[in-house]
Structure formats: structure tokens, C-alpha cells
Amino acid sequence: MSDQDAFRPALDEAVALAGRWLGDVREGRIPPRADVEQVKDALGRELPERGPGAVEVLRHLAEAAEPGLMRIHSPRFHGWVMGGAQPVALAADWLTSAWDQNNGLRSVTPGVAGAEELAAEWLVDLLGLPAGSEIGFVTGATVANLAGLLVARDEVLRRVGWAAAADGLAGGPAVRLFVGAERHGSVDSAASMAGLGHGRAIPVDEQGRMRVDALTEALDEGEGPAIVVLQAGNIHSGAFDPFAEAIGVAHRAGAWVHVDGAFGLWAAAAPALRPLVAGVADADSWATDAHKTLNVPYDCGIVAVADPGALHRSMAQHAAYLASSDSVADPSDRVPELSRRARGVPVYATLAQLGRQGVAELVQRLADSATVIADGVRGLPGGEVLNDVVYTQVCAAFGSDERTRAVGEALLADGRALASASTWHGRAVLRFSVSNWLTDADEASRTVEAVRRAVAAAAAG
């Protein structure tokens, strides 16, 4: 048996099973039908002494797991800012797994390192970041924020003569961290892991944008190393912090500015939306996620740093046995990992297919679809849109908190569209996050019709 023949039955079966699942991408029910314990029962709880062949295992896995799968790649899935996977990205991800390259050192795996480096260069251009900025591909936006904050921490301490990377944090100067009152929870997680705590929350306006006057006052109250975290895309409103003013204030105070742009940084790629991120390029580091808006498979977070030297000082690890590059940075010099899959390859494939215009059209289509949903919700009985819909987020309520929750439950039971329940400004809300490459005006209208049925069901119940 040839090596190809050894792999072919399992791979052919995987293609067939994936095709069956993806065949219902538009029309399949979105919420899962089975819970975790039911899936474990179906899978079989006992580890066998010896299992069956690969094809049988894959068929059994699909049969047991599919009832517990959320159809996240549906064009009417609007929960938690999760995108889908474009065909070219999915296929490139399969190739990445088949190639099985550890993309830590460019001289060892030049095939995938080259693709990632090109993808990074294109992203710097598309997102309007300063020329010469460097990008690392990490697992998701939380780790992208972590990497950015680690670089920020080390750099602001280095500026006052403390080598955090070598000497640790104990005994060193305290780092002041300033965050928006409506920051995403991933910022808190990242800051805690970086040893910075949750920081000082700066008041925001009614849309969740950081107030520059409050930031100025907070920075003036103390001295010493400081980091300011700004936000591109509020999770409820989609609003963007006033970057030009806030970054100017922060830099005059000697602070490093990091931007959490998990989904909002992509606004820079669409000309009509670019004003939302005016001034963002003046920051020092940025985090975003290619899964959320570019629609590549999990996992593909992106950290970008304007000063490559600062990034390398915090991330690089060298040893005599490693074939590290002498004159150029290795992939492992940009991320907190040495062993990792080449997760930037699907980004390269997606950018290569879409091109600059295709990315712009994708981001604009998502924002336009959010407007369709917002306009539709306003026309429903009791429907309110609580945010200014400037990007891809729609925050809706339907009268009382009880009524809003009932609409959400009815929408989930209907299964043809999904929004995530939340609270904002003290009210229960349904949050529609438009993130999927298949979502357009027609699919957004179908979402509105699903909400219309849910409103009627809630009223009847």
C-alpha cells in the first residue's frame, strides 16, 4: 500500500462528511439539538482496548457530534461575533493540517513562513497600519491582546530602566493600566495574565466610546509607566473610541497605546467605513481576529506592533539547537509560541482570492446587512434599536426585559436565526453581530422575518 493509499480512505470520508454538514449551511437549524452529556453518551464513554478503522471512527464521530453542533457558519447566525469559514480558507486550513509544519523557524519551514509573511505584509497595508509594523499569528483575539500587552508592559518598563523580560515584575515600577469602562472581557483576561490587573476603568459615553476628558484627568493624576487600551468596535454598539484625540493624550503622557480591534479594526479595509478608525494607526500595538470578519477557520488571532524591536524583545526565544535566523525575524520572534501550526496560511489564501476590493466589499456588506436588520427590527411591534448602528452590531430590545428575553427564547426555538442575549445600559437586549461572509441583504431580511415570528410567538405565549 502506498502512503497516499494509507491516507486516502480517511481523508475521502472526511470530505464526504464535511460536505454533508456544509450542505445545510443556509437552511439547517442553527442551535444544537443535543447537550454535552448526550454527545458523550453517543460517542461512547469507555475507551476501547482497540478501536475500529479510521473510516468507521469518523462516521461514528460525525453521527454522535453533529446533533451537538452549533451552525455558526449560517448567514443568520449573529451570536458572539463569530464568523464562518470561506471555502478557500477552509481548504487552505485542510492543507495546513496535511502539511503539518511547525512554523516557528523560517529556515526550517520556508514554504509556510513565506505565505505567512506575505499575509502579514498585506494585512499591514489593508488595515492601514504604519509601514514596517510586524504581525504575529496567534490563537485568537484574547491571545493577541495578551501579546500586545506583554510587549507594552516590557517596553514601558524598559523606558524607565527596568528589564521585565529578564528580571520579572517583582520589585519593579508599577505599570498604570487604563481601559474603557465597556472594554471586552478578553482585555481583562489578557491584562491579568500579563500581571497588570484589570486596570482603571475610564468612563465612556452613551455608545461606549472612551471619554478623552476622563482619560486626560486619569493620566494627570499620577506618573510612571502607563498603558492605555482603546477599542475598535464596542461589543454591543459597534462604536469606536476617538483614536486621534485619545492617542494624542496618551502619548503626551508617555503611555503606550494598545487597540483591541477584534472585529472593528477591519473597518479600515472598507473606504466608506475607514473614518471610524481615523487615527488608529498612531497607536503602538493592535489586536484583531481573522476568524471574526475575514472568515477564516479558527484559530487565527493577529497581533501587530509598530516597533518590531519591541515585539522581538518580548517574544523571541533562542537556543543553540534552534536554526534561528540571524538577519531577519523568525515567526517565533513575534508570538509567545515556538511550536505552532502555520495558522496564517488560510489568511494568505483568503487575501489572495479576495484581493483588496474583495475584502472591502466583504466588510461593507456586513455593515450594510446590520443596517437592514436594524431597520427591520424598528418596524416590529415594540422593537427598539438601542445603539447607533455604525458598523456590524445591532443591540435590540422589545419593551420590558421579560418581553425581550421571551423574544430571544422564541427565536432560539424557531432555529432559523440566532442572536445572543445580553444586558446593556441596565436593560436586557438581543445582540445581532453580523460577521458571516454569506450574510447579505437577503439573508438579513430573513433574519428580520425570523425575529418577526419570534415577536408574535412571545406575544401569544
MOJOCOR-V228072 format. One line per field, one symbol per residue. psi: psi as a letter, one per 20 degrees, with the letter a starting at -180 (. if undefined). burial: I if it has 24 or more other ideal C-beta (glycine too) atoms within 12 Angstrom, else O. Layout:
BEGIN
psi = ???
burial = ???
END
This chain:
BEGIN
psi = prhghhhggggggggggghggihkhhiqpgqqiqaghhghghhoippqhprargghgggggghhhhhjppmhjqijokpkmpaboqghggghhggghghlpomhphhhmhghhggghgggghggghjkrppiqqpqoahahghggggghgggghghhhhjjpnhhhiahpirqpppppqqhkrqhhgggghghjkiaiapppqraijjppphhhgggghiiarrpqpporpnnphgijqpqngggghggghhjjqppppolghhhihhioghihhhkpihiirhqqpapihhghlrqqpmqpppphohggghhhhqpqqhiqmqqhiqqrhiiiqlqgoqrmiighgggghhggrghhgghgghhgghhhhggghghhjqpjpqoironidjppoqrlcrgggghhgghhgghgjiqpqpqaqpkjqprpooooiphipahghhhhgghhhghhgghhhh.
burial = OOOOOOOOOOOOOIOOIIOOIIOOIIOIIIIOOOOOOOOOOOIOOOOOOOOOOOOOOIOOIIOOIIOOIIIIIIIIIIIIIIIIIIIIIIOIIOIIOOOOIIIIIIOOIOOIIOIIIOIIIIIIIIIIIOOOIIIIIIIIIIIIIIIIIIIIIIIIIIIOOIOIOOOOOOOOOIIIIIIIIIIIOIIIOIIOOIIIIOIIIIOIIOIIIIIIOIIIOIIOOOOOIIIIIIIIIIIIIIIIIIIOIIIOIIIOIIIIIIIIIIIIIIIIIIOOIIOIIOIIIIIIIIIIIIIIIIIIIIIIIIIIIIIIOIIIIIIIOOOOOOOIOOOOIIIIIIIIIOOIIIIIIIIIIIIOIIOOOOIIOIIIIIIIIIIIIIOIIOOIOIIIIIIIIIIIIIIIIIOOOOIIIIIIIIIIOIIIIIIIIIOIOOIIIIIIIIIIIIIIOOIIIIIIIIIIOIIOOIOOO
END
